């Protein structure tokens, strides 16, 4: 996970980049990025209340990524 914070128009931008790797061989399966405007507060005050939304977005992204990878593998096997 990589976190970038930047300020725009008195508001922060929280960008998260998740890299999903195959645990068996370490190969990268894909990346999931999230970007959201946030109030200008310390990161520790933002992550705890936002953690549920972050986790939900990440889970949906992982699910989509794995489905895409599965479809790609099916196409290769045909």
N, C-alpha and C positions, 0 to 999 in steps of 0.2 A: 504494500500500500504506500502511496506517495501522496502527501497533502501539500497543496499550494494555497496560500492566502494572498489575495491582492485587494487593494482598495480602489473602488470606483464610485464617484458621486456620493461620498459619505456613507458608503455601504461596502461591506466586504464581499468577496467572491470566494467561496470554498470549492476547490476542485480536488476531487479524489480520483486516483488512478489505481485500479486493482489489476494485478497481473495473475491470471489463473494458470497454474502449472500442473502438469500430470505428475502425481506423486511417485509413480513407478519409475519414470525415466528423467524427470525434470524438464521435459519439453514444454514450451509455452503453448497453451491451448488458445489463449486470446487475452484481450484486455477489455476492461469495463471502465468507463469514465463517467463521473458524476460531477456536475457543476451547478451550484446553487448560490443565489445571493443570500447574504447573512448580515445581521446587524454587526456593527463594529464593537465586538466584545472579545475578551480573551478566549482563545480556542477552548480552554478547559470549561468555560461556561456555555459553549455552543455544542460541543460534542455529546455531552450527557443528555440534554433534552432532545437532541436531533438523532441520537443513536438508533432509535427504532426506525425512523424514516430512511436513514442511511443503510441500515441492515436490510430493510425491505427492498430498496432500490438495487442493492448489491445482489440480493438473492434472485430477483427477477432477471438481472443482467446475466448472472451465472447460468440460470436455467435456459435463457435464450441462447447463450453462447454454446452450451452443451448440446442443445437441440440442433443448432447450425452445424456443429462439428459432426454430430451423428449423421445428419443428412449428407454432409460432404463425404463421410466414410462410406455410406451406402452407395453413393454415386460412383466412387472409386472401385468398389467391389463388384459392380455390375459389369 
